[in-house]
Structure formats: structure tokens, C-alpha cells
């Protein structure tokens, strides 16, 4: 398989996981799959994957979730840029430290999404908005191992 095809499959898989139905009582525990995958690729290939792809993937998430167009794109661009700036430092951290940093970045995503939803009258203040960030941070080490093995097997550079 061509490396670009495998790369696109990882992004498509993340979008499918974002679109997957989730029980209403567990909606606060839904990880940010698309953001998790794009952050891995920004850290692994910072000169090939960056803000443009993060913007496009955020736009796709907006279309999948039926929200305001550009809401996720805005936060994905901010987070991808932050991750691209600190990619050398992130590579030196242990997986659990990277997971903590990913948790902070996803918290920014959740906070901006909450502000937009609250401004529109769709959300009430609660600390549960940060639970997807915690879940995504906890999933980071395993996602990193899986995506790194895919990158190495298919020689994605």
C-alpha cells in the first residue's frame, strides 16, 4: 500500500470514530478522536502535516457533527500550531507526560467549543466539559503506539 493512502485511512478512521453514535448518558466521556490523530501526525511529521490539514479535518468534524462551520476548525488550527511549535520538546517527553500535554491541548478545544455553544445558548456551565480531554489524554499512549507502528510498517515519511 502507498504511504499516503494509509495516512488518509488513519484520518478517515478518526472521522468515522467521531461520527459513531454514542449513548446519551456517556456523551461526556467521548474522546476527541480526530484531534488525537491529527496531533499524532503533527508531532510525528511536523513538516508535512500542519495547520492546513488540521483546518480541513476540523471542517470535516463540523460537517459530521452538524455544528457551526469553522468551530472545530478554529480550535484544531490553534492546537495544531501549538503542537507544531513544541514538537521537539514533546518528542522528548515520556508517553504519560505527552498525554498530560495532549489533555491540556484538548481542554483548550473543549473550552472554546463550550464558549461558542454557551454564547449560542446550547450549553450550560459544568466542569464535565473537560472530561473528553481527560479521556483523550488517557488514550494518548495507546494511540501513539498504534499510529507509530502503522507509520513504521508502511514507511510513512
PEHU-V124689 format. One record per pair of residues at least 12 apart in sequence whose C-alpha atoms are under 10 Angstrom apart, sorted by the first residue. I is the first residue (numbers start at 1). J is the second residue. D is the distance in whole Angstrom. If there is no record, write none. Layout:
# PEHU-V124689
i: {I | I}
j: {J | J}
d: {D | D}
This chain:
# PEHU-V124689
i: {1 | 2 | 2 | 2 | 3 | 3 | 3 | 3 | 3 | 3 | 3 | 3 | 4 | 4 | 4 | 4 | 5 | 5 | 6 | 6 | 6 | 6 | 6 | 7 | 7 | 7 | 7 | 7 | 7 | 7 | 10 | 10 | 10 | 10 | 10 | 10 | 11 | 11 | 11 | 11 | 11 | 11 | 11 | 12 | 12 | 13 | 13 | 13 | 14 | 14 | 14 | 14 | 14 | 14 | 14 | 14 | 14 | 15 | 15 | 15 | 15 | 15 | 15 | 15 | 15 | 15 | 15 | 16 | 16 | 16 | 16 | 17 | 17 | 17 | 17 | 17 | 18 | 18 | 18 | 18 | 18 | 18 | 18 | 18 | 18 | 19 | 19 | 19 | 19 | 19 | 20 | 27 | 27 | 27 | 28 | 28 | 28 | 28 | 28 | 28 | 28 | 29 | 29 | 29 | 29 | 29 | 29 | 29 | 29 | 29 | 30 | 30 | 30 | 30 | 30 | 30 | 31 | 31 | 31 | 31 | 31 | 31 | 31 | 31 | 31 | 31 | 32 | 32 | 32 | 32 | 32 | 32 | 32 | 32 | 32 | 33 | 33 | 33 | 33 | 34 | 34 | 34 | 34 | 34 | 34 | 35 | 35 | 35 | 35 | 35 | 35 | 35 | 35 | 35 | 35 | 35 | 35 | 35 | 35 | 36 | 36 | 36 | 36 | 36 | 36 | 36 | 36 | 36 | 37 | 37 | 37 | 37 | 37 | 38 | 38 | 38 | 38 | 38 | 38 | 38 | 38 | 38 | 38 | 39 | 39 | 39 | 39 | 39 | 39 | 39 | 39 | 39 | 39 | 39 | 39 | 39 | 39 | 40 | 40 | 40 | 40 | 40 | 40 | 40 | 40 | 40 | 41 | 41 | 41 | 41 | 41 | 41 | 41 | 41 | 42 | 42 | 42 | 42 | 42 | 42 | 42 | 42 | 43 | 43 | 43 | 43 | 43 | 43 | 43 | 43 | 43 | 43 | 44 | 44 | 44 | 44 | 44 | 44 | 44 | 44 | 44 | 44 | 45 | 45 | 45 | 45 | 46 | 46 | 46 | 46 | 46 | 46 | 46 | 46 | 47 | 47 | 48 | 49 | 49 | 50 | 50 | 50 | 50 | 50 | 51 | 51 | 51 | 51 | 51 | 51 | 51 | 51 | 51 | 51 | 52 | 52 | 52 | 52 | 52 | 53 | 53 | 53 | 53 | 54 | 54 | 54 | 54 | 54 | 54 | 54 | 54 | 54 | 54 | 55 | 55 | 55 | 55 | 55 | 55 | 55 | 55 | 55 | 56 | 56 | 56 | 56 | 56 | 57 | 57 | 57 | 57 | 58 | 58 | 58 | 58 | 58 | 58 | 58 | 58 | 59 | 59 | 59 | 59 | 59 | 60 | 60 | 61 | 67 | 68 | 68 | 71 | 71 | 71 | 71 | 71 | 72 | 72 | 72 | 72 | 74 | 74 | 74 | 75 | 75 | 75 | 75 | 75 | 75 | 75 | 75 | 76 | 76 | 76 | 76 | 78 | 78 | 78 | 79 | 79 | 79 | 79 | 79 | 79 | 80 | 82 | 83 | 83 | 83 | 90 | 94 | 95 | 95 | 95 | 95 | 95 | 95 | 95 | 96 | 96 | 96 | 96 | 96 | 97 | 97 | 97 | 98 | 98 | 98 | 98 | 98 | 99 | 99 | 99 | 99 | 99 | 99 | 99 | 99 | 99 | 99 | 99 | 100 | 100 | 100 | 100 | 100 | 100 | 101 | 101 | 102 | 102 | 102 | 102 | 102 | 102 | 102 | 103 | 103 | 103 | 103 | 103 | 103 | 103 | 103 | 103 | 103 | 103 | 104 | 104 | 104 | 104 | 105 | 105 | 106 | 106 | 106 | 106 | 106 | 106 | 106 | 106 | 107 | 107 | 107 | 107 | 107 | 107 | 107 | 107 | 108 | 108 | 109 | 109 | 109 | 109 | 110 | 110 | 110 | 110 | 110 | 110 | 111 | 111 | 111 | 113 | 114 | 114 | 114}
j: {154 | 154 | 155 | 156 | 150 | 151 | 152 | 153 | 154 | 155 | 156 | 157 | 154 | 155 | 156 | 157 | 154 | 156 | 150 | 151 | 154 | 155 | 156 | 41 | 147 | 150 | 151 | 154 | 156 | 157 | 34 | 37 | 38 | 41 | 147 | 150 | 33 | 34 | 35 | 37 | 38 | 41 | 57 | 34 | 57 | 33 | 34 | 37 | 32 | 33 | 34 | 35 | 36 | 37 | 38 | 57 | 61 | 32 | 33 | 34 | 35 | 37 | 57 | 58 | 60 | 61 | 64 | 33 | 34 | 61 | 64 | 30 | 31 | 32 | 33 | 34 | 30 | 31 | 32 | 33 | 34 | 35 | 61 | 64 | 65 | 33 | 61 | 63 | 64 | 65 | 64 | 128 | 131 | 132 | 128 | 129 | 130 | 131 | 132 | 133 | 135 | 128 | 129 | 130 | 131 | 132 | 133 | 134 | 135 | 136 | 131 | 132 | 133 | 134 | 135 | 136 | 106 | 131 | 132 | 133 | 134 | 135 | 136 | 137 | 138 | 139 | 106 | 109 | 110 | 132 | 133 | 135 | 136 | 137 | 139 | 132 | 136 | 139 | 143 | 54 | 57 | 58 | 60 | 61 | 76 | 54 | 57 | 58 | 61 | 72 | 75 | 76 | 79 | 80 | 102 | 105 | 106 | 109 | 136 | 102 | 103 | 106 | 136 | 137 | 139 | 140 | 143 | 144 | 54 | 140 | 143 | 144 | 147 | 50 | 51 | 53 | 54 | 57 | 58 | 76 | 79 | 80 | 83 | 54 | 76 | 79 | 80 | 81 | 82 | 83 | 84 | 87 | 102 | 105 | 106 | 140 | 144 | 80 | 83 | 87 | 102 | 140 | 143 | 144 | 147 | 148 | 53 | 54 | 80 | 84 | 144 | 147 | 148 | 151 | 54 | 80 | 81 | 82 | 83 | 84 | 85 | 87 | 80 | 83 | 84 | 85 | 86 | 87 | 88 | 89 | 90 | 91 | 84 | 87 | 88 | 91 | 144 | 147 | 148 | 151 | 156 | 157 | 84 | 87 | 156 | 157 | 80 | 81 | 83 | 84 | 85 | 86 | 87 | 88 | 84 | 157 | 157 | 80 | 84 | 77 | 80 | 81 | 83 | 84 | 73 | 76 | 77 | 78 | 79 | 80 | 81 | 82 | 83 | 84 | 73 | 76 | 77 | 80 | 81 | 73 | 76 | 77 | 80 | 72 | 73 | 74 | 75 | 76 | 77 | 78 | 79 | 80 | 81 | 70 | 72 | 73 | 74 | 75 | 76 | 77 | 78 | 80 | 70 | 72 | 73 | 76 | 77 | 72 | 73 | 76 | 77 | 70 | 71 | 72 | 73 | 74 | 75 | 76 | 77 | 71 | 72 | 73 | 74 | 76 | 72 | 73 | 73 | 117 | 116 | 117 | 109 | 112 | 113 | 116 | 117 | 109 | 110 | 112 | 113 | 109 | 112 | 113 | 105 | 106 | 108 | 109 | 110 | 111 | 112 | 113 | 105 | 106 | 108 | 109 | 105 | 108 | 109 | 102 | 104 | 105 | 106 | 108 | 109 | 105 | 105 | 101 | 102 | 105 | 102 | 141 | 137 | 138 | 140 | 141 | 142 | 144 | 145 | 137 | 138 | 139 | 140 | 141 | 137 | 140 | 141 | 137 | 138 | 140 | 141 | 144 | 133 | 134 | 135 | 136 | 137 | 138 | 139 | 140 | 141 | 142 | 144 | 133 | 134 | 136 | 137 | 138 | 140 | 137 | 140 | 133 | 134 | 136 | 137 | 138 | 139 | 140 | 130 | 131 | 132 | 133 | 134 | 135 | 136 | 137 | 138 | 139 | 140 | 130 | 133 | 134 | 137 | 133 | 137 | 130 | 131 | 132 | 133 | 134 | 135 | 136 | 137 | 129 | 130 | 131 | 132 | 133 | 134 | 136 | 137 | 130 | 133 | 129 | 130 | 132 | 133 | 128 | 129 | 130 | 131 | 132 | 133 | 129 | 130 | 133 | 129 | 126 | 129 | 130}
d: {7 | 7 | 9 | 9 | 10 | 8 | 10 | 9 | 6 | 6 | 5 | 8 | 9 | 10 | 7 | 9 | 10 | 10 | 8 | 8 | 7 | 10 | 8 | 9 | 10 | 9 | 8 | 9 | 7 | 10 | 9 | 7 | 9 | 10 | 8 | 9 | 9 | 7 | 10 | 7 | 8 | 10 | 8 | 9 | 9 | 9 | 9 | 9 | 9 | 5 | 5 | 8 | 8 | 7 | 9 | 10 | 10 | 10 | 7 | 6 | 10 | 10 | 8 | 10 | 8 | 7 | 8 | 9 | 9 | 10 | 9 | 10 | 9 | 9 | 6 | 8 | 9 | 8 | 7 | 6 | 7 | 10 | 7 | 8 | 8 | 10 | 8 | 10 | 6 | 7 | 10 | 10 | 10 | 9 | 6 | 7 | 8 | 6 | 6 | 10 | 9 | 9 | 9 | 9 | 6 | 5 | 9 | 9 | 7 | 9 | 8 | 6 | 9 | 10 | 7 | 8 | 9 | 8 | 5 | 7 | 8 | 6 | 5 | 9 | 9 | 8 | 8 | 9 | 9 | 7 | 7 | 8 | 6 | 10 | 10 | 10 | 8 | 10 | 10 | 9 | 7 | 8 | 10 | 8 | 9 | 8 | 8 | 8 | 10 | 9 | 10 | 7 | 9 | 9 | 9 | 9 | 8 | 9 | 9 | 8 | 10 | 9 | 7 | 9 | 9 | 7 | 8 | 9 | 10 | 9 | 8 | 9 | 8 | 8 | 10 | 8 | 7 | 8 | 10 | 9 | 10 | 8 | 10 | 9 | 9 | 8 | 6 | 10 | 10 | 7 | 9 | 10 | 8 | 9 | 10 | 10 | 10 | 10 | 9 | 10 | 10 | 9 | 8 | 7 | 8 | 9 | 10 | 10 | 10 | 10 | 10 | 9 | 9 | 9 | 9 | 7 | 9 | 10 | 7 | 6 | 10 | 8 | 9 | 7 | 7 | 10 | 8 | 5 | 8 | 10 | 7 | 7 | 10 | 8 | 10 | 8 | 10 | 10 | 8 | 9 | 10 | 9 | 9 | 9 | 9 | 7 | 10 | 10 | 9 | 6 | 9 | 10 | 7 | 9 | 9 | 10 | 8 | 9 | 9 | 8 | 6 | 7 | 9 | 7 | 10 | 8 | 5 | 8 | 9 | 6 | 6 | 10 | 10 | 8 | 10 | 10 | 8 | 9 | 10 | 10 | 9 | 9 | 9 | 9 | 7 | 9 | 9 | 5 | 6 | 9 | 9 | 6 | 9 | 8 | 8 | 5 | 7 | 9 | 6 | 6 | 9 | 9 | 10 | 10 | 7 | 9 | 9 | 8 | 7 | 8 | 10 | 7 | 8 | 5 | 4 | 8 | 8 | 6 | 8 | 8 | 7 | 5 | 9 | 9 | 9 | 8 | 8 | 9 | 9 | 9 | 10 | 8 | 7 | 8 | 10 | 8 | 10 | 9 | 7 | 9 | 9 | 10 | 9 | 9 | 8 | 5 | 9 | 9 | 7 | 8 | 10 | 9 | 10 | 7 | 9 | 9 | 9 | 9 | 10 | 6 | 8 | 8 | 8 | 9 | 8 | 9 | 9 | 8 | 10 | 9 | 10 | 10 | 8 | 5 | 9 | 8 | 9 | 8 | 8 | 10 | 8 | 7 | 9 | 10 | 10 | 8 | 10 | 8 | 8 | 10 | 10 | 9 | 10 | 8 | 4 | 6 | 8 | 5 | 7 | 10 | 10 | 9 | 8 | 10 | 6 | 8 | 9 | 8 | 10 | 8 | 9 | 7 | 5 | 9 | 10 | 7 | 9 | 9 | 9 | 5 | 6 | 8 | 6 | 4 | 8 | 10 | 9 | 9 | 7 | 9 | 8 | 8 | 9 | 8 | 10 | 8 | 5 | 8 | 10 | 8 | 8 | 8 | 6 | 9 | 8 | 5 | 8 | 10 | 10 | 9 | 9 | 10 | 9 | 10 | 8 | 10 | 6 | 6 | 9 | 8 | 7 | 7 | 8 | 10 | 9 | 10 | 7 | 10}
